[in-house]
Amino acid sequence: MAQEITLKDRYGYMLWMRHFELACLEGVPTREIHGELHTGVGQEAISAGMVGFLSKEDAMCSTHRNHMHAIAKGVDLRAMLAEIFEKSTGICGGFGGHMHIFDPSLKFSATGIVGAGVPVALGHAYAARLKGNQAVAVAVVGDGAVNTGAFHEAMNMAGALSLPLVVVVENNEWAISVPFSASSATETIAERAPSWRAHGIRVNGLDVEEVANAFEAALARARSGKGPSIIEAMCYRFRGHFEGDADMYRSKEEKERRRSEDPLERTKETLVARGLATLEELNEIEKSVVASISEMLASVRKDPSPSGADATRYVFAE
Ligand SMILES: Cc1ncc(C[n+]2csc(CCOP(=O)(O)OP(=O)(O)O)c2C)c(N)n1
């Protein structure tokens, strides 16, 4: 079911993802967004690499850092932005906020509980098996999630039953202030895969084509009954764990060096070097994305907040 998505299209998605995140940042100092806001700035190539391969019937279970995964699954951008800005027009009526983006019509869900999306995805994969259809379940997690019991249990069951589960691990090397190297018994996450009869691959998560190729192969494997896969996509979180994180645990030198490896710049350079686009053309695309998102944000800001009278809605049976 893969659609023909070109590298230029994927770059366009990366722009939407980056500028969507930057728009969200605007709501923090103004206190339009309460609680912790986690953005995926710097990790765009992973989500953009997943675009175009999933149907409505395929499930995706995401995390606290979920905006770009939702964009990859096709969740409505305005409804998501409204949810993040706590508006009643939001995809969950403004009740969920940024960590709880749900779109049942697309089988997209998120959770703030680290690792907890994997067993939910496992349930979707098992349902697909029972229904005998070609659907696949994708769980996207961070490297901190792979050391939770939920992750191990779900992977074991997926391997035992050869279920159509694809786990994409965004290994940004840090779980808040804990480096992956200090918390994992194995050097990589991909190498753990055979212990669950899963296929494991580590890819450069800054390279959108590498991610897309690995994702397409893992989906084909899952759809043909060959069982689960783990894609470990190496990347770097450009901002603090959440907006407001003093981020003292990563050195200034490390942050500067790793931020200079920007996946958007990398893709732009590839497009120009291959003669697939000119710099001017790509700059024009970026300008139009920035204008569209800024218009969307201005419009969302005019929407109403949920009313106090609705505070207990969905809490008690009506
Ligand atoms: C079960 C559980 N334990 C701890 C937390 C607190 N917590 C929130 S995010 C996070 C780190 C997650 O790191 P990682 O999985 O690598 O994802 P990243 O934030 O890097 O995207 C922790 C420990 C939580 N939300 N859930």
The ligand as an ORCA input file, in Angstrom:
! r2SCAN-3c Opt
* xyz 1 1
  C       6.735      4.330     33.620
  C       7.308      5.724     33.686
  N       8.447      5.945     34.367
  C       8.978      7.193     34.413
  C       8.356      8.245     33.789
  C       8.966      9.639     33.816
  N       9.551      9.916     32.493
  C       8.885     10.647     31.567
  S       9.712     10.736     30.122
  C      10.985      9.827     30.716
  C      12.195      9.522     29.889
  C      11.848      8.852     28.638
  O      12.999      8.684     27.857
  P      12.921      8.004     26.470
  O      12.056      6.798     26.536
  O      14.316      7.788     26.007
  O      12.166      9.053     25.545
  P      12.612     10.538     25.146
  O      12.086     11.430     26.243
  O      14.091     10.571     25.035
  O      11.916     10.784     23.861
  C      10.748      9.444     32.033
  C      11.674      8.606     32.856
  C       7.161      7.972     33.102
  N       6.494      8.933     32.444
  N       6.669      6.699     33.039
*
